Amino acid sequence: MAFREYKIGSRLFGVALGGSMVITLYMPTVDMTSVAVTEMGLTKQLSYGRIGGFSYEDPFLRGDGKPKTVVLNKDPKTNEPIETVQAFVYEAGTPFPSGINHPRTLGPGATELSTAQGRIEEANHDNGAVFVISRATHNGETVNYIENASATRGWQPSQVLNAAGDANTHLIGSGKIMFVREGCWWCHTLLPEQTQDWQYFGIPPRLGDYNGESPTAFGSDRKAPDLLHVGSRNASKEWMMMHFFNPRLVQPHSIMPRYDYLWGENDADGKAIDYDAWRTAYNDYAHGKTVIPPDVPNYAADSEIRYLIDFIMSLK
Amino acid sequence: MLKYLFRRNEDIPPGTAAVFFGFSSIIWFVVGTGLGSFNAAKLAFPDFVTGSELFSFGHMRQVHVLAVIFGWISMAFAMAMMYITPALGNTKLWSEKLGVWNCFLWNVGLSLGLTLLWFGMTSGREYSDFPWAIDLYIAAFIALPMALNVWMTILKRRTQGIYTTNWFFGAGVFMVTIVFIVGNSPEFFNLTGLSEAYLTWWFAHNVLGLWITPIAAAIAYYTVPKVTGNPLYSHRIGHLHFWSVVVFYSTPAAHHLMSAPLPEWLKSFASVEGVLILVPAIAFVSNLLLTMTGKWHMFVENVEIKYTITGVMLAIPLNMQGGFQQTRAINWYIHGTGWIVAHAHLALLGFSTFLEAAAVYYGLQTILRRKLYSLALANFHFWFLLIGFAIYWISMTIAGLIQGAGKIYEVPYIDVVIAEHPYMIARWIGGTMVFTGNIVWLYNMYMTAKAGTEIPEGRLPHELAYER
């Protein structure tokens, strides 16, 4: 062919782009996959479940197919009192998180212990399983690992849920879905920066805090305070309810949207929530015609706002 | 346009795909900036439209971003490629039919994807928000057909060499396909943890660095010499620009995560490479401005040059910001503030939009063989775009500096929100001006197609006088 074929140019292009891929994809991946998971990382992946965004089990992001996080004070099998423990209940059919499906992603130490002592490979997704976080010494270092309590202690999902009761059951995984779906992360980051955050909002995240979490939803824009440790500085469920229903109830200058629609149609007593009446009463209050704002309805046990508040309160 | 979907390739008039893409891109620009204006109103007045999840900020923000990136910017790029690539190869588009189908499937897929996002079906990853099924659709029916058409047109060219613009087009469609597939791999394979976080920003960085920036620049490499009649100032500086984009712009992805617990070597490396972005930037800007020698009167008199050179000049603050704001010291101050929002709009609404608008203005006139309907409306569009953008950029930069100061000096967060309020109103006014200008543009281009003066054979659009 008489035309120039650009042989040198296209080869150099391959070298340049390939080299850049090696440095920016291959080398960081080698580095990041060798990180050992922290206790925070285990807690997050076990309470969030497999995926926090669009997935097979939850295509419409309604919070389906997610584990339940419970606080136990007694052994669910024997009813003997035990030291308080957090257990992650995967009912039958709930997909397991990355660390159970691919123990390798837990990093050195946690992988070996979770498999050998935690017996996580015996967990069966069709029957469901209960996991707890345990601690042991591995090569002279204290390592957190996942224990399949269904195998090691014989705890069954339904037993654990009954023993804990609804008040001690937190739907954190479904709440993470709400956090992603409602776009909370467009304004609230989950990544404190090296500024006042580290003193005022809490310690920065560490390398192993993210193993198994997807999406990490760091957020990039801070139109609002960082939320990584919000559960430590504000543990009032009542405040959260008012703030979500209409942020101007607790912070007149807030620019946060109202999330009243997450309450759904009925309140905790099964009565229909009259949003129009509430808004009329609120407008009277906002315009100074009345002194006290209308009460925020109590949310139903299966409402989306419960998921979201459970998630927010879990950010410690 | 739809009637051409089932015609034989030979029966489709040359330029059909470009016209289809051109009008689609303008419509998406109106939609995207309309959504932007709506979102900005919600940030200024939080009780504006409440009570429905569909009109809440969290459901609409990503629809605005992706409508503008995939609808306006990328479709305007496709429009430019469909007519500039063959023109520079002295040939026809390889397959006009593929181009028409490409545009049709693009509109269908993007409408579907944005609707899903609107209803909350998101992957939860910024800039790669689409669920993985939509990602696969985009790769197979949007990116690949476009790449195929561009490559085949370049291979079938009837010229000896390949002009600068076509290096960028050929490389750009290749790189964006790779970047898109690799960047979305966490969703295909459920990658988790820091790898997922890093790949999210690897994609977000590279879709700008290896797609939007070089393709926008490539358009200017065509428009300025074509309309002014001056040859490109330097082919060699063009080489420097091309190779430094590939080498330097593809590497600093980690600088978007400077406060995240990524490996420190990666952040330092990214930061140094990030400053080197100034190499392609200076090469590009100097090359284009020197090409204007002796023709600077056209910057005032000619619509296409006015847009293009404004875009080129906006690349100067863009890259000065971009090069330095990611270094650790400056990033510490401005990361996560409105400064970044202003910078992103400088890149997409300032620099690149002005270059693409010129390509769409020029291309539609050339292909339709009709002179632009109204100069007055074009100037109205230009000034509404520029002033609206400037109001937005300045107000968000100030808001960002306030947020940065609040962050560093431990100001209670709500005081920052109160201090930002006037700038939130200003951003809404600026965004609404851009939206208004775009509606006028859509009308102007529609009237050009309907009632513009016909351009005689052998003449270029800018050689004819305006009638209005």
HADDOCK unambig.tbl for C-alpha pairs under 7 A between the chains (distance, minus, plus):
assign (segid A and resid 3 and name CA) (segid B and resid 160 and name CA) 4.93 0.50 0.50
assign (segid A and resid 3 and name CA) (segid B and resid 161 and name CA) 6.89 0.50 0.50
assign (segid A and resid 4 and name CA) (segid B and resid 160 and name CA) 6.18 0.50 0.50
assign (segid A and resid 4 and name CA) (segid B and resid 161 and name CA) 5.97 0.50 0.50
assign (segid A and resid 16 and name CA) (segid B and resid 246 and name CA) 6.67 0.50 0.50
assign (segid A and resid 16 and name CA) (segid B and resid 247 and name CA) 5.85 0.50 0.50
assign (segid A and resid 17 and name CA) (segid B and resid 246 and name CA) 6.37 0.50 0.50
assign (segid A and resid 17 and name CA) (segid B and resid 247 and name CA) 6.84 0.50 0.50
assign (segid A and resid 20 and name CA) (segid B and resid 247 and name CA) 6.78 0.50 0.50
assign (segid A and resid 20 and name CA) (segid B and resid 250 and name CA) 6.39 0.50 0.50
assign (segid A and resid 20 and name CA) (segid B and resid 251 and name CA) 5.90 0.50 0.50
assign (segid A and resid 24 and name CA) (segid B and resid 251 and name CA) 5.99 0.50 0.50
assign (segid A and resid 29 and name CA) (segid B and resid 195 and name CA) 6.53 0.50 0.50
assign (segid A and resid 32 and name CA) (segid B and resid 194 and name CA) 6.74 0.50 0.50
assign (segid A and resid 32 and name CA) (segid B and resid 195 and name CA) 6.77 0.50 0.50
assign (segid A and resid 53 and name CA) (segid B and resid 122 and name CA) 5.99 0.50 0.50
assign (segid A and resid 53 and name CA) (segid B and resid 123 and name CA) 4.52 0.50 0.50
assign (segid A and resid 53 and name CA) (segid B and resid 124 and name CA) 5.38 0.50 0.50
assign (segid A and resid 54 and name CA) (segid B and resid 121 and name CA) 5.93 0.50 0.50
assign (segid A and resid 54 and name CA) (segid B and resid 122 and name CA) 5.57 0.50 0.50
assign (segid A and resid 54 and name CA) (segid B and resid 123 and name CA) 5.03 0.50 0.50
assign (segid A and resid 54 and name CA) (segid B and resid 131 and name CA) 5.96 0.50 0.50
assign (segid A and resid 59 and name CA) (segid B and resid 121 and name CA) 6.92 0.50 0.50
assign (segid A and resid 60 and name CA) (segid B and resid 121 and name CA) 5.72 0.50 0.50
assign (segid A and resid 61 and name CA) (segid B and resid 120 and name CA) 6.99 0.50 0.50
assign (segid A and resid 61 and name CA) (segid B and resid 121 and name CA) 6.18 0.50 0.50
assign (segid A and resid 180 and name CA) (segid B and resid 124 and name CA) 5.59 0.50 0.50
assign (segid A and resid 181 and name CA) (segid B and resid 120 and name CA) 4.95 0.50 0.50
assign (segid A and resid 181 and name CA) (segid B and resid 121 and name CA) 6.89 0.50 0.50
assign (segid A and resid 181 and name CA) (segid B and resid 122 and name CA) 6.74 0.50 0.50
assign (segid A and resid 182 and name CA) (segid B and resid 58 and name CA) 5.13 0.50 0.50
assign (segid A and resid 182 and name CA) (segid B and resid 59 and name CA) 6.19 0.50 0.50
assign (segid A and resid 182 and name CA) (segid B and resid 120 and name CA) 6.90 0.50 0.50
assign (segid A and resid 183 and name CA) (segid B and resid 58 and name CA) 3.96 0.50 0.50
assign (segid A and resid 183 and name CA) (segid B and resid 59 and name CA) 6.36 0.50 0.50
assign (segid A and resid 184 and name CA) (segid B and resid 58 and name CA) 6.45 0.50 0.50
assign (segid A and resid 186 and name CA) (segid B and resid 58 and name CA) 6.78 0.50 0.50
assign (segid A and resid 191 and name CA) (segid B and resid 260 and name CA) 6.80 0.50 0.50
assign (segid A and resid 193 and name CA) (segid B and resid 259 and name CA) 5.72 0.50 0.50
assign (segid A and resid 195 and name CA) (segid B and resid 407 and name CA) 6.45 0.50 0.50
assign (segid A and resid 195 and name CA) (segid B and resid 408 and name CA) 5.54 0.50 0.50
assign (segid A and resid 196 and name CA) (segid B and resid 407 and name CA) 6.32 0.50 0.50
assign (segid A and resid 196 and name CA) (segid B and resid 408 and name CA) 6.20 0.50 0.50
assign (segid A and resid 196 and name CA) (segid B and resid 410 and name CA) 5.47 0.50 0.50
assign (segid A and resid 205 and name CA) (segid B and resid 261 and name CA) 6.70 0.50 0.50
assign (segid A and resid 206 and name CA) (segid B and resid 261 and name CA) 5.75 0.50 0.50
assign (segid A and resid 207 and name CA) (segid B and resid 261 and name CA) 5.15 0.50 0.50
assign (segid A and resid 207 and name CA) (segid B and resid 262 and name CA) 6.83 0.50 0.50
assign (segid A and resid 210 and name CA) (segid B and resid 193 and name CA) 4.40 0.50 0.50
assign (segid A and resid 210 and name CA) (segid B and resid 194 and name CA) 6.04 0.50 0.50
assign (segid A and resid 211 and name CA) (segid B and resid 192 and name CA) 6.43 0.50 0.50
assign (segid A and resid 211 and name CA) (segid B and resid 193 and name CA) 4.36 0.50 0.50
assign (segid A and resid 211 and name CA) (segid B and resid 194 and name CA) 6.90 0.50 0.50
assign (segid A and resid 212 and name CA) (segid B and resid 192 and name CA) 4.91 0.50 0.50
assign (segid A and resid 212 and name CA) (segid B and resid 193 and name CA) 5.17 0.50 0.50
assign (segid A and resid 213 and name CA) (segid B and resid 192 and name CA) 5.18 0.50 0.50
assign (segid A and resid 213 and name CA) (segid B and resid 193 and name CA) 4.86 0.50 0.50
assign (segid A and resid 214 and name CA) (segid B and resid 192 and name CA) 4.84 0.50 0.50
assign (segid A and resid 214 and name CA) (segid B and resid 193 and name CA) 6.13 0.50 0.50
assign (segid A and resid 214 and name CA) (segid B and resid 196 and name CA) 6.79 0.50 0.50
assign (segid A and resid 215 and name CA) (segid B and resid 124 and name CA) 5.94 0.50 0.50
assign (segid A and resid 215 and name CA) (segid B and resid 125 and name CA) 6.40 0.50 0.50
assign (segid A and resid 215 and name CA) (segid B and resid 192 and name CA) 7.00 0.50 0.50
assign (segid A and resid 215 and name CA) (segid B and resid 196 and name CA) 6.88 0.50 0.50
assign (segid A and resid 216 and name CA) (segid B and resid 193 and name CA) 6.51 0.50 0.50
assign (segid A and resid 216 and name CA) (segid B and resid 197 and name CA) 6.02 0.50 0.50
assign (segid A and resid 217 and name CA) (segid B and resid 124 and name CA) 6.54 0.50 0.50
assign (segid A and resid 217 and name CA) (segid B and resid 125 and name CA) 6.67 0.50 0.50
assign (segid A and resid 220 and name CA) (segid B and resid 336 and name CA) 5.31 0.50 0.50
assign (segid A and resid 221 and name CA) (segid B and resid 336 and name CA) 4.27 0.50 0.50
assign (segid A and resid 221 and name CA) (segid B and resid 337 and name CA) 5.99 0.50 0.50
assign (segid A and resid 222 and name CA) (segid B and resid 336 and name CA) 5.04 0.50 0.50
assign (segid A and resid 222 and name CA) (segid B and resid 337 and name CA) 5.76 0.50 0.50
assign (segid A and resid 225 and name CA) (segid B and resid 413 and name CA) 6.38 0.50 0.50
assign (segid A and resid 253 and name CA) (segid B and resid 418 and name CA) 6.56 0.50 0.50
assign (segid A and resid 255 and name CA) (segid B and resid 43 and name CA) 6.33 0.50 0.50
assign (segid A and resid 255 and name CA) (segid B and resid 46 and name CA) 5.12 0.50 0.50
assign (segid A and resid 256 and name CA) (segid B and resid 46 and name CA) 6.42 0.50 0.50
assign (segid A and resid 257 and name CA) (segid B and resid 46 and name CA) 5.76 0.50 0.50
assign (segid A and resid 257 and name CA) (segid B and resid 56 and name CA) 6.76 0.50 0.50
assign (segid A and resid 257 and name CA) (segid B and resid 57 and name CA) 6.98 0.50 0.50
assign (segid A and resid 258 and name CA) (segid B and resid 50 and name CA) 6.87 0.50 0.50
assign (segid A and resid 260 and name CA) (segid B and resid 51 and name CA) 6.98 0.50 0.50
assign (segid A and resid 261 and name CA) (segid B and resid 51 and name CA) 6.23 0.50 0.50
assign (segid A and resid 261 and name CA) (segid B and resid 52 and name CA) 6.58 0.50 0.50
assign (segid A and resid 261 and name CA) (segid B and resid 53 and name CA) 6.79 0.50 0.50
